[in-house]
Amino acid sequence: MIGFDEALALIQREVAVLPARTCAAPDAVGLVLASDVCSGEDLPPFDNSAMDGFALRIGSEPLAVGAELDVAGAQAAGDTHAIATSGAWEIMTGARLPDGLDAVIPVEQVEVLVRDGADRPLRIRTTAVVEPGQHVRLRGEDVRTGACILKAGTRIEAPQLMLLAALGVAQVQVRPAPRVALLTTGRELVDDPTRTLASGEIRNSNGPYLAQRVRDAGAQLVLRETVSDDADAFLAALQRALAAGAEVVLSTGAVSMGRYDFVPDALRRIGACLHFHKVRIRPGKPLLFASLPGGQLYFGLPGNPVSSAVGLRFFVEPALRVLLGLAPERALRVPLAAAFNKRAALRFHLKGGLELDQHGQLQARVLPGQESFRIAPMAQANCWIVLPDTAASPAAGAMVDVYGLGHWLPPQLDEVMT
């Protein structure tokens, strides 16, 4: 049995970053950038108006109330380049500022003195002071040509897609989503939620949970199967997983010390290299990590629901981060709301609630129901609280590590606690 840090180092030693590929920007949503993106354009691409109103030339001094100006032209969004030689120009929001003009007065701050037959303004009077440069969006004020707009390791979501579109970035370099297969083992498992359970049967809760968490982590689930407690059936399913292109294979159950815990021996039969089996953690101690003959990664997670969740969150997800070219995750440090009795010198992963105390300060509370078979508290938790593998039991107020439910799911306050 090894410690958590040693286990994580062994995993990271066996994982290599996935090669980058070029992708159309709209198809990159949910993927991670493999290289920095620099702007080839200014944003905005030209000086433009932030208001509907009138564009003026005032220089470095304010224009006083009561100034009267002739309206020499009009500029709407989408109109081409114009040059102003005198007077004011009627202008719409987003329209390019005619050359020679440098400020905009909103339409509600002018009085139209003269209109033509088509109701277009011909002469105006200002009813408010116009400050130099007011209501003008300057070329490059948002982004300058050559600026690094997105760093490698950034996940592309709607805001990033908006920025890429605004700057005309058609393609980006990304890491492909790691391909993951999930095998849940156990002849007692029932996948059909409508079927009445027979004596000794239980419903398969690990499968749906892990499948969704794999997707949440930025991976592609290429196969999911439930397998009986039979080594040959398991190996056949494993071959189907590899044929589907899995780079990472997860299984649940059959990794402990019972008669039906066949996974370690089955992996040895096909020439897999077992790097470790059992880690000094709670829950999830029987966790197994191996390399398959083709170089694929294999994680054997314990069958208890919370044990499998811990194995995915703290062993599989760090491996996925390496594949995606991401830096190691960092924990929040938050005071513990109440003392906790550890009972063993193991690294504990606890279902937790991140909350606000009566002063509005963050604190982390260990939820009741920490047994590895208890699923209901998982639906109440908004974070994981991690305690180191020392024998010491932390007191109230002790600083503890807090992680989100997934590496891309930061801890969130569901409600204000008092």
C-alpha positions in Angstrom: 0.0 0.0 0.0 1.4 3.4 -1.0 0.6 7.0 -0.1 -1.5 9.4 -2.2 1.4 11.5 -3.4 3.4 8.5 -4.5 0.4 7.1 -6.3 -0.2 10.4 -8.1 3.5 10.6 -9.1 3.3 7.1 -10.6 0.2 8.1 -12.6 1.8 11.3 -13.9 4.9 9.4 -14.9 2.8 7.2 -17.2 0.7 9.9 -18.8 1.7 12.0 -21.8 0.1 15.1 -23.2 -2.2 14.4 -26.1 -0.9 15.8 -29.5 -2.5 19.0 -30.6 -4.8 19.3 -33.6 -6.2 22.1 -35.6 -9.9 22.8 -35.2 -12.4 25.3 -36.5 -13.1 27.7 -33.7 -16.9 26.8 -33.3 -16.0 23.2 -33.0 -13.5 23.9 -30.2 -16.2 24.5 -27.6 -15.4 22.3 -24.6 -11.8 21.7 -25.7 -8.6 23.0 -24.3 -6.2 25.3 -26.2 -2.9 23.7 -27.0 -1.2 27.0 -27.8 -1.6 30.7 -27.1 -3.9 32.7 -29.4 -2.8 36.2 -30.5 -4.9 38.8 -32.1 -4.3 39.7 -35.8 -6.6 42.7 -35.5 -7.6 45.6 -33.4 -10.9 45.4 -31.5 -12.8 47.6 -32.1 -11.4 47.8 -35.6 -12.2 51.6 -35.9 -13.2 54.5 -33.6 -17.0 54.2 -33.2 -19.9 55.7 -31.3 -21.1 54.3 -28.1 -24.4 56.2 -28.3 -27.1 57.3 -30.7 -26.5 61.1 -31.1 -24.2 63.5 -32.8 -20.5 63.3 -33.5 -18.5 66.5 -33.0 -15.0 67.9 -33.1 -14.1 69.6 -29.8 -10.4 68.9 -29.3 -9.0 69.0 -25.8 -11.4 71.4 -24.2 -15.1 70.8 -23.2 -17.8 72.2 -25.4 -20.2 74.4 -23.4 -24.0 74.2 -23.2 -25.8 76.1 -25.8 -23.3 75.6 -28.7 -25.1 75.6 -32.1 -23.8 73.5 -35.0 -25.0 72.6 -38.5 -25.5 68.9 -39.2 -23.2 68.1 -42.1 -24.0 64.4 -42.6 -25.1 61.1 -41.1 -23.4 57.9 -40.2 -25.1 54.6 -39.4 -23.6 51.3 -38.4 -22.1 49.6 -41.4 -21.6 52.8 -43.3 -18.1 53.1 -44.9 -15.3 55.5 -44.1 -16.3 59.2 -44.1 -14.4 62.4 -43.7 -15.9 65.4 -41.8 -14.8 68.9 -42.6 -17.2 70.8 -40.5 -20.2 70.8 -38.2 -21.8 67.8 -36.5 -22.8 64.4 -37.9 -25.8 62.5 -36.9 -24.5 59.1 -35.7 -25.9 55.7 -34.6 -24.5 53.3 -31.9 -21.6 51.3 -33.4 -21.2 53.5 -36.4 -17.7 54.4 -37.5 -16.7 58.0 -36.4 -16.0 60.2 -39.4 -12.4 61.3 -39.6 -11.9 64.6 -37.9 -14.6 64.1 -35.2 -13.6 63.1 -31.7 -16.7 63.1 -29.3 -20.3 62.1 -29.3 -23.2 63.9 -27.5 -26.3 61.7 -26.9 -29.4 62.5 -28.9 -31.3 63.3 -25.6 -28.8 66.1 -24.8 -29.4 68.1 -27.9 -32.2 70.3 -29.2 -32.9 70.1 -32.9 -33.4 73.6 -34.2 -34.0 72.9 -37.9 -35.2 69.8 -39.8 -35.6 69.1 -43.5 -38.7 67.8 -45.3 -37.7 64.2 -44.4 -37.4 65.1 -40.7 -33.6 64.9 -40.8 -31.9 67.3 -38.4 -30.1 70.2 -40.0 -29.1 72.3 -37.0 -28.7 71.4 -33.3 -28.0 73.1 -30.0 -26.2 71.3 -27.1 -28.1 71.1 -23.8 -25.2 69.5 -21.8 -21.5 70.0 -21.6 -19.6 67.7 -24.1 -16.3 66.3 -22.6 -13.3 65.5 -24.8 -13.5 62.0 -26.2 -16.9 61.2 -24.5 -18.9 58.2 -25.8 -16.3 57.2 -28.3 -15.0 53.6 -28.4 -11.4 53.9 -29.7 -9.8 51.5 -32.1 -8.0 48.8 -30.2 -9.4 49.9 -26.9 -10.5 46.3 -26.2 -7.7 44.3 -27.9 -4.6 45.5 -29.7 -3.1 43.7 -32.7 -0.5 41.2 -31.5 -2.0 40.9 -28.0 -2.2 37.4 -26.5 -6.0 37.0 -26.0 -6.2 33.4 -24.8 -3.5 31.3 -23.1 -2.7 27.6 -23.8 -4.7 25.5 -21.3 -7.8 27.7 -21.6 -11.0 25.8 -22.1 -13.1 27.2 -24.9 -16.6 28.2 -23.8 -19.1 30.8 -25.0 -17.1 33.9 -23.9 -13.9 32.6 -25.5 -15.9 31.8 -28.7 -17.3 35.3 -28.7 -13.8 36.8 -28.5 -12.4 34.5 -31.3 -15.4 35.4 -33.5 -14.9 39.1 -32.9 -11.3 39.0 -34.0 -11.8 36.7 -37.0 -9.9 33.7 -35.6 -11.2 30.9 -37.7 -9.0 28.0 -36.4 -7.3 27.2 -33.1 -4.9 24.5 -31.9 -6.6 22.3 -29.3 -6.0 19.1 -27.3 -8.6 16.4 -28.3 -10.9 15.1 -25.6 -9.4 12.0 -24.0 -11.3 8.9 -25.0 -12.5 7.0 -21.9 -14.3 3.6 -21.5 -16.2 2.6 -18.4 -16.9 -1.0 -17.3 -19.0 -1.6 -14.2 -18.6 -5.1 -12.8 -21.0 -7.1 -10.7 -23.6 -9.7 -11.4 -25.8 -7.9 -8.8 -26.1 -4.8 -10.9 -29.3 -3.8 -12.7 -29.1 -1.2 -15.4 -32.8 -1.0 -16.3 -34.5 1.4 -13.9 -38.0 0.0 -14.7 -37.1 -3.5 -13.7 -38.2 -4.9 -10.4 -35.2 -6.0 -8.3 -34.8 -9.7 -7.6 -33.3 -10.8 -4.3 -29.7 -9.7 -3.9 -29.8 -7.3 -6.8 -29.0 -3.5 -6.7 -29.4 -0.8 -9.2 -26.3 0.4 -11.1 -25.7 3.9 -9.7 -21.9 4.0 -10.4 -22.4 3.8 -14.2 -24.5 6.9 -14.7 -22.6 8.9 -12.1 -19.1 8.1 -13.5 -20.2 8.5 -17.1 -21.5 12.0 -16.5 -18.4 13.0 -14.4 -16.1 11.7 -17.2 -17.9 14.1 -19.6 -17.8 16.9 -17.0 -14.0 16.4 -16.8 -13.6 17.1 -20.6 -13.3 13.5 -21.8 -15.3 11.6 -24.5 -17.0 8.4 -23.3 -16.5 5.9 -26.1 -18.0 2.8 -24.4 -20.0 2.0 -21.2 -20.8 -1.6 -20.3 -21.9 -3.6 -17.3 -20.0 -6.9 -16.9 -20.7 -9.9 -14.7 -18.2 -11.3 -12.2 -16.4 -13.3 -14.8 -12.8 -12.7 -15.9 -13.4 -13.9 -19.5 -16.4 -11.7 -19.9 -14.5 -8.8 -18.4 -11.5 -9.2 -20.8 -13.9 -9.4 -23.8 -15.5 -6.1 -22.7 -12.0 -4.6 -22.2 -11.1 -5.6 -25.8 -14.3 -3.9 -27.0 -13.3 -0.8 -25.1 -9.9 -0.7 -26.7 -11.4 -1.4 -30.1 -13.6 1.7 -29.5 -10.4 3.8 -29.2 -10.2 4.2 -25.4 -7.1 5.8 -24.2 -8.2 5.4 -20.6 -10.3 2.5 -19.2 -12.1 2.7 -15.9 -13.7 -0.2 -14.1 -15.7 -0.4 -10.8 -15.6 -3.3 -8.4 -13.6 -6.6 -8.3 -10.4 -5.0 -7.1 -10.5 -5.9 -3.4 -9.6 -9.2 -1.7 -12.7 -11.3 -2.2 -13.2 -14.5 -4.3 -14.8 -12.5 -7.1 -12.2 -9.7 -7.2 -10.7 -10.9 -10.4 -9.5 -7.7 -12.1 -5.8 -7.7 -10.9 -5.3 -11.3 -12.1 -7.2 -10.7 -15.3 -5.0 -7.8 -16.1 -1.8 -9.8 -15.5 -3.1 -12.5 -17.9 -3.0 -10.0 -20.8 0.4 -8.6 -19.8 -0.7 -5.3 -18.1 1.8 -3.6 -15.8 0.3 -3.0 -12.4 1.8 0.1 -10.9 0.0 0.1 -7.6 -2.9 -1.6 -5.9 -4.2 0.0 -2.6 -3.6 3.5 -1.5 -3.6 5.0 2.0 -6.9 6.8 1.5 -10.4 6.7 2.8 -12.7 5.9 1.1 -11.3 3.9 -1.9 -8.3 2.2 -0.5 -8.3 -0.8 -2.9 -7.8 1.4 -6.0 -5.6 0.0 -8.8 -3.6 1.7 -11.5 -2.1 -0.2 -14.5 -0.7 0.3 -18.0 -2.2 -2.0 -20.6 0.0 -3.6 -23.3 -0.9 -1.0 -25.9 0.0 1.9 -23.5 -3.6 2.7 -22.5 -4.2 3.7 -18.9 -6.3 1.5 -16.6 -7.9 2.5 -13.3 -9.7 -0.1 -11.2 -12.0 1.8 -8.9 -13.6 0.1 -5.9 -17.3 -0.7 -6.2 -18.8 1.3 -3.3 -20.3 4.4 -4.9 -18.4 7.0 -2.9 -15.1 5.1 -3.3 -15.5 5.1 -7.0 -16.3 8.8 -7.0 -13.2 9.5 -5.0 -11.1 7.4 -7.3 -12.4 9.3 -10.3 -12.0 12.7 -8.8 -8.6 12.4 -7.2 -6.8 9.9 -9.5 -8.5 9.8 -12.9 -9.1 13.5 -13.2 -5.5 14.4 -12.5 -4.5 12.0 -15.3 -7.0 13.7 -17.6 -5.5 17.1 -16.8 -2.1 15.8 -17.9 -3.5 14.5 -21.2 -5.2 17.9 -21.8 -1.9 19.8 -21.1 -3.3 21.4 -17.9 -1.3 22.4 -14.8 -1.9 20.4 -11.6 -5.0 21.5 -9.7 -4.7 23.7 -6.6 -7.0 23.4 -3.6 -8.8 26.2 -1.8 -7.7 26.6 1.8 -10.8 27.1 4.0 -11.4 26.9 7.8 -13.3 23.9 9.0 -16.7 24.7 10.5 -16.5 22.0 13.2 -14.0 19.5 14.6 -13.7 16.1 12.8 -12.5 12.8 14.4 -10.2 11.1 11.8 -9.8 7.7 13.5 -7.0 6.6 11.2 -3.8 7.9 9.7 -5.2 8.0 6.2 -5.8 10.7 3.6 -9.6 11.4 4.0 -11.8 12.6 1.1 -15.0 13.9 2.7 -18.4 15.0 1.3 -18.5 18.6 2.2 -20.5 21.8 2.2 -18.9 25.1 1.5 -20.9 27.7 3.3 -20.9 31.2 4.7 -20.7 31.8 8.5 -22.6 34.5 10.3 -19.9 37.0 9.3 -20.1 36.2 5.7 -16.8 34.3 5.7 -16.3 31.0 3.9 -16.1 27.8 5.9 -16.2 24.1 5.1 -18.5 21.7 6.9 -18.1 17.9 6.9 -21.6 16.5 6.0 -23.1 13.6 8.0 -23.2 10.2 6.3 -19.6 9.7 5.3 -19.8 6.0 4.8 -18.7 4.9 1.3 -22.1 3.2 0.5 -24.2 6.3 1.3 -25.3 8.1 -1.9 -27.8 10.6 -0.5 -25.2 13.0 1.0 -23.5 13.1 -2.4 -26.5 15.0 -3.7 -26.2 17.5 -0.9 -22.4 18.1 -1.2 -21.0 21.0 -3.1 -17.3 20.2 -2.5 -14.8 17.7 -1.3 -12.9 18.3 1.9 -9.5 16.6 2.0 -7.5 15.9 5.2 -3.9 14.7 5.0 -2.7 11.2 6.0 -1.7 12.2 9.5 -3.3 10.8 12.7 -4.3 14.3 13.8 -8.0 15.2 14.0 -8.5 18.8 12.9 -10.2 21.2 15.3 -12.8 23.7 14.3 -11.2 26.6 12.5 -8.3 24.4 11.2 -7.4 25.2 7.6 -8.3 22.3 5.2 -8.1 21.7 1.5 -11.3 22.1 -0.4 -11.9 20.9 -4.0 -14.8 21.2 -6.4 -16.9 18.2 -7.2 -14.9 18.0 -10.5 -11.7 19.7 -11.7 -13.8 22.0 -13.9 -16.6 22.2 -11.3 -15.4 24.7 -8.7 -17.0 24.7 -5.2 -20.2 26.6 -5.3 -22.4 28.0 -2.5 -25.8 26.6 -2.9 -27.3 28.8 -0.2 -26.2 31.0 2.7 -25.7 28.9 5.9 -25.7 30.5 9.3 
